[in-house]
Amino acid sequence: MLGAGALAALAARDRAAGAWLAAGGVADAVDGVTTVLLWRSLPSRSRWVFAASAAGTAVASGLICAGLRPR
């Protein structure tokens, strides 16, 4: 839902796009921390996918937020 809200806000050029992206980035960062904390209990083949996905989307959200200019 956070991704859909961010896409809708970006498409509408809404000022709330940054807030949507920041919320998504925070959620992804929490997912990354949770992955690290539960590392040993995750399936060995999947844990790297979980970690890379969470880290990648958190970084992408941050970079996009940094590139948004207030209007």
Buried (B, 14 or more C-beta within 10 A) or exposed (E): EBBEBBEEBBEEEBEBBBBBBBBBBBBBBEBBEEBBEEEEEBEEEEBEEBBEBBBEBBBBBBEBBEEEEEE
